[in-house]
């Protein structure tokens, strides 16, 4: 028993940028159709054993990692050094020694990079990002009827000319355990990373005062009509 404890006390690992995806790598993701309630994720802490050996391979998803310059939109992402291709969607990222950042998806660059994975990872590491404005898109009003302009502007304007959509990302990361994870392929030393992502979408409208011209401007969307959407 003492030898067993001694061996496991050294099982903590550190995950660095050299341990994760590179250009040319393909991740084969095995998917099981079992109900999530049937899976016990196990406890946090040191020297854990997480046993998922009973999972089955019902489906396989292939995720490729390619040179951004070999893709259709690579020219839009000069800071990207790796592109993930999953279900024909291209996610452009910048892999650094301090972490992996997402800089855009297909032909939609982000205003600010969004952390996907902070690095290096060690047991008890905690990391969080503030609210990062990633998308800020404005377009001509495609479908909101002008009859809603008084409601939107609190009766200060009369037409709805443009719509603005902003999306912010906020994340927290906690390496809450280490030990061995058992999967059908075998047993591997592992860190357990708990991630919480919060995405918030807000909408505002540019309304025009067609009578006096004094109350033109951006107005937040009424919550009863267009509630702020938050996904965690």
Backbone torsions as a table, in degrees:
resi	resn	phi	psi	omega
1	UNK	NA	-39.6	179.8
2	UNK	-65.3	-37.6	177.9
3	UNK	-66.5	-38.7	179.9
4	UNK	-63.7	-45.4	178.9
5	UNK	-63.4	-40.9	180.0
6	UNK	-62.9	-40.1	179.6
7	UNK	-65.0	-43.9	-176.5
8	UNK	-74.5	-24.1	179.2
9	UNK	-67.4	-16.7	178.3
10	UNK	-100.5	9.2	-171.6
11	UNK	-81.9	-8.1	179.3
12	UNK	-63.2	137.0	-180.0
13	UNK	-121.0	164.4	173.0
14	UNK	-119.9	130.2	178.9
15	UNK	-102.2	121.7	179.8
16	UNK	-115.9	179.4	-178.1
17	UNK	-64.4	-20.2	179.1
18	UNK	-76.7	-12.8	-176.9
19	UNK	-93.0	-8.7	-172.8
20	UNK	-115.8	-173.5	-169.6
21	UNK	-45.5	140.5	171.5
22	UNK	-131.2	163.1	174.6
23	UNK	-57.1	131.2	-178.5
24	UNK	101.0	-16.0	179.6
25	UNK	-76.8	145.4	172.4
26	UNK	-124.2	125.9	174.5
27	UNK	-95.1	123.3	174.6
28	UNK	-99.2	109.4	-174.5
29	UNK	-98.0	111.7	179.1
30	UNK	-83.8	130.8	-176.8
31	UNK	-115.0	134.7	176.8
32	UNK	-112.6	142.8	-178.1
33	UNK	-93.1	8.7	-179.8
34	UNK	-64.3	149.2	178.2
35	UNK	-62.1	139.3	179.4
36	UNK	-59.9	-29.7	-179.7
37	UNK	-67.6	-16.3	-179.9
38	UNK	-85.9	-4.8	-177.8
39	UNK	-103.6	125.1	176.1
40	UNK	-99.1	116.6	-175.1
41	UNK	-76.7	-16.6	176.3
42	UNK	84.1	173.6	-174.4
43	UNK	-84.0	164.0	170.4
44	UNK	-85.5	175.0	175.3
45	UNK	115.1	-175.4	-176.2
46	UNK	-88.5	153.0	173.8
47	UNK	55.0	46.3	179.5
48	UNK	-92.0	158.9	169.5
49	UNK	-124.0	117.9	-179.9
50	UNK	-106.4	113.1	-171.3
51	UNK	-104.4	108.1	175.4
52	UNK	-119.1	30.3	-174.8
53	UNK	-68.8	-16.2	-178.5
54	UNK	-86.6	-1.6	179.1
55	UNK	-69.9	149.6	-178.1
56	UNK	-115.2	154.2	177.0
57	UNK	-95.0	93.8	177.8
58	UNK	-89.0	-23.6	-177.2
59	UNK	-156.9	151.7	178.1
60	UNK	-125.3	131.1	176.2
61	UNK	-112.7	129.7	-179.8
62	UNK	-100.8	127.8	179.8
63	UNK	-119.3	113.2	-177.1
64	UNK	-93.5	153.8	175.6
65	UNK	-128.4	117.8	-170.6
66	UNK	-127.2	169.1	175.0
67	UNK	-70.5	124.8	-179.8
68	UNK	-54.1	-33.5	-177.9
69	UNK	-68.0	-12.9	179.1
70	UNK	-91.4	2.5	-176.3
71	UNK	-107.7	167.3	-175.3
72	UNK	-64.1	-35.2	-174.1
73	UNK	-108.3	12.3	-176.2
74	UNK	-57.6	-32.6	-178.1
75	UNK	-64.5	-18.6	-179.0
76	UNK	-82.6	-6.7	-173.1
77	UNK	-130.6	74.1	-177.9
78	UNK	-65.3	-21.2	-179.4
79	UNK	-90.9	-6.1	-177.3
80	UNK	-82.4	136.0	176.6
81	UNK	-120.3	4.4	175.8
82	UNK	-156.7	143.2	-179.2
83	UNK	-127.3	126.4	177.7
84	UNK	-94.8	126.6	179.5
85	UNK	-111.1	114.2	-176.8
86	UNK	-138.1	117.8	-178.6
87	UNK	53.0	44.8	178.2
88	UNK	65.7	10.0	173.2
89	UNK	-99.4	134.8	-178.1
90	UNK	-107.4	118.5	179.6
91	UNK	-109.1	118.0	-175.5
92	UNK	-94.9	128.6	-174.8
93	UNK	-132.9	161.9	175.2
94	UNK	-122.5	111.8	-178.8
95	UNK	-93.6	120.8	-179.0
96	UNK	-124.9	170.7	176.5
97	UNK	-69.0	-20.5	-178.7
98	UNK	-95.6	-4.3	178.4
99	UNK	153.0	178.2	177.4
100	UNK	-114.1	127.3	-179.5
101	UNK	-114.5	140.0	171.5
102	UNK	-91.7	129.6	-177.9
103	UNK	-113.4	-8.7	177.7
104	UNK	172.8	166.1	178.4
105	UNK	-130.7	123.1	-177.2
106	UNK	50.8	-124.0	-177.4
107	UNK	-98.3	30.2	-177.3
108	UNK	-123.8	87.1	177.1
109	UNK	-65.4	146.1	175.1
110	UNK	-84.9	147.8	177.0
111	UNK	-63.2	-40.9	179.8
112	UNK	-134.2	144.4	178.6
113	UNK	-62.3	146.7	178.7
114	UNK	-115.6	125.4	-179.9
115	UNK	-66.1	126.4	175.6
116	UNK	-97.5	-38.6	-178.3
117	UNK	-151.9	116.4	174.6
118	UNK	-78.2	147.7	-178.7
119	UNK	-138.7	155.0	-7.6
120	UNK	-75.6	161.0	178.6
121	UNK	-102.5	127.8	174.4
122	UNK	-138.2	161.2	-179.2
123	UNK	-58.8	135.6	-179.6
124	UNK	76.9	5.2	177.1
125	UNK	-69.0	135.7	174.5
126	UNK	-128.7	138.8	-176.6
127	UNK	-150.7	142.5	177.8
128	UNK	-144.7	155.2	175.9
129	UNK	-117.8	147.2	174.7
130	UNK	-74.9	-176.9	177.9
131	UNK	-69.0	113.0	-177.7
132	UNK	-104.3	122.1	177.1
133	UNK	-76.0	110.4	-175.8
134	UNK	-102.4	-33.5	-179.6
135	UNK	-129.6	137.2	177.5
136	UNK	-147.8	91.6	-172.7
137	UNK	-115.6	133.9	177.4
138	UNK	-123.5	135.5	177.2
139	UNK	-145.6	161.7	176.0
140	UNK	-61.1	145.9	-177.7
141	UNK	-60.2	116.1	-176.5
142	UNK	-89.9	-23.5	-170.8
143	UNK	-152.6	-7.2	-178.3
144	UNK	-79.2	121.9	-177.7
145	UNK	-69.9	142.6	-179.4
146	UNK	-61.8	-18.4	179.0
147	UNK	-65.4	-17.0	178.2
148	UNK	-87.6	-9.7	-177.6
149	UNK	-56.6	-46.0	178.8
150	UNK	-59.3	-39.9	179.0
151	UNK	-65.7	-43.8	-179.3
152	UNK	-64.5	-41.6	-173.8
153	UNK	-95.5	9.7	-176.2
154	UNK	56.2	43.2	174.9
155	UNK	64.9	32.8	176.8
156	UNK	-104.7	-17.1	-175.4
157	UNK	-141.1	173.7	-166.8
158	UNK	-130.4	-16.4	176.9
159	UNK	-132.0	152.0	176.8
160	UNK	-106.8	109.4	-172.1
161	UNK	-95.5	-39.5	-174.8
162	UNK	-142.8	159.7	177.4
163	UNK	-125.2	140.0	178.4
164	UNK	-123.5	130.9	178.8
165	UNK	-120.7	125.4	177.0
166	UNK	-119.5	138.9	177.8
167	UNK	-127.5	126.9	177.0
168	UNK	-114.7	148.9	180.0
169	UNK	-120.6	138.5	177.3
170	UNK	-139.6	133.7	-174.3
171	UNK	-138.4	152.8	170.8
172	UNK	-134.9	145.2	-176.6
173	UNK	-131.0	135.3	-179.2
174	UNK	-142.4	114.0	174.1
175	UNK	-83.9	98.5	-169.0
176	UNK	-102.0	5.1	178.9
177	UNK	-167.7	161.1	172.0
178	UNK	-146.4	158.6	180.0
179	UNK	158.0	-139.9	-179.9
180	UNK	-116.0	137.5	173.2
181	UNK	-111.7	132.5	-178.3
182	UNK	-108.7	121.6	176.1
183	UNK	-129.1	169.9	-178.1
184	UNK	-54.9	-25.7	179.6
185	UNK	-75.1	-21.8	-176.9
186	UNK	147.4	-164.2	-178.7
187	UNK	-113.5	133.4	-174.0
188	UNK	-137.4	142.8	172.3
189	UNK	-65.9	141.2	-172.0
190	UNK	-149.2	152.7	163.6
191	UNK	-105.4	147.2	175.5
192	UNK	-106.5	122.9	-176.1
193	UNK	-112.2	121.9	176.4
194	UNK	-101.5	123.3	-175.9
195	UNK	-122.1	134.7	173.7
196	UNK	-123.8	121.5	179.2
197	UNK	-114.3	135.4	176.2
198	UNK	-123.5	120.0	178.1
199	UNK	-112.8	126.9	-177.5
200	UNK	-122.6	127.6	178.7
201	UNK	-113.6	126.7	177.2
202	UNK	-123.1	149.5	-176.7
203	UNK	-125.9	140.0	172.9
204	UNK	-138.9	160.5	-176.5
205	UNK	-126.9	141.7	171.9
206	UNK	-92.8	117.3	-178.0
207	UNK	-114.0	146.0	-177.7
208	UNK	-111.8	132.1	173.5
209	UNK	-85.6	100.9	-174.4
210	UNK	-81.1	-5.1	-178.3
211	UNK	-98.2	-54.2	-176.7
212	UNK	-106.9	-23.4	-179.1
213	UNK	74.8	4.5	-175.2
214	UNK	-90.3	-15.2	-172.8
215	UNK	-115.5	24.3	174.1
216	UNK	-65.7	143.0	175.5
217	UNK	158.7	-179.0	180.0
218	UNK	-86.8	135.7	179.6
219	UNK	-128.8	134.2	176.9
220	UNK	-64.3	145.1	-179.8
221	UNK	-66.2	135.4	176.1
222	UNK	-59.0	131.7	-175.9
223	UNK	-62.6	-30.5	-179.3
224	UNK	-70.0	-21.5	179.3
225	UNK	-101.6	-43.8	-175.9
226	UNK	-133.9	77.1	-176.9
227	UNK	-65.6	146.7	173.8
228	UNK	-59.8	129.0	-177.6
229	UNK	-99.0	122.3	177.5
230	UNK	-122.3	126.7	179.9
231	UNK	-119.6	126.6	-179.4
232	UNK	-116.9	NA	NA
